[in-house]
Amino acid sequence: MRHVSLREFRTRGSKALLEVPAGETTLLVGQNGPAYFLVPVLGNIVQEDRELRRAMAKASLRAGWILAESAGRISDREIDEEIQQTRASRRLRKTG
């Protein structure tokens, strides 16, 4: 995944993305860290949708991860388990 600064993207637009290979997801990064994902919609829309949902899920969990890290009570393994449990419960809701 390529990183492009928000400032460069605002001032140069599409020229800032010329070095990014076609079809690659791009992360726009601001002064305070990651800000936006640019996700191309080209071929397999299902795969693109999965990548976008994964990115959105990570972003929504970020606050909890920061809190857990500062508390020092949760490991990466525990975070991964929580994600898996959430995915499993969503699958049950869809099928059930």
ABEGO torsion letter per residue (X at the ends): XBBBBAAAAAAAEAAAAAABBBGBBBBBBBAAEBABBBBBBABBAAAAAAAAAAAAAAAAAAAAAAAAAAAGABBAAAAAAAAAAAAAAAAAAAAX
